[in-house]
Amino acid sequence: MALTEAQKRAKAKYQKKNREKQARYTLKSKAKSFIKNEANDKELKELIELIKERKLVLKKEEE
């Protein structure tokens, strides 16, 4: 489906205004895709450990 010129301008305006949100969305999408489609067992185990460590950091920050 082709975008109209107005839609293209609106999309560009949104992306400019929400750069951090867009960057975070892209990173999350890439991470999920890697986990679902590419990661082997060793990489999944490493990611699980990284997630555990990150959760501990976040928990400490909440205290």
MOBEL-V848427 format. One record per run of one state. SS is the DSSP state (h for helix, s for strand, l for the rest). FROM is the first residue (numbers start at 1). TO is the last residue. If there is no record, write none. Layout:
# MOBEL-V848427
ss=SS from=FROM to=TO
ss=SS from=FROM to=TO
This chain:
# MOBEL-V848427
ss=l from=1 to=4
ss=h from=5 to=17
ss=l from=18 to=18
ss=h from=19 to=37
ss=l from=38 to=40
ss=h from=41 to=62
ss=l from=63 to=63
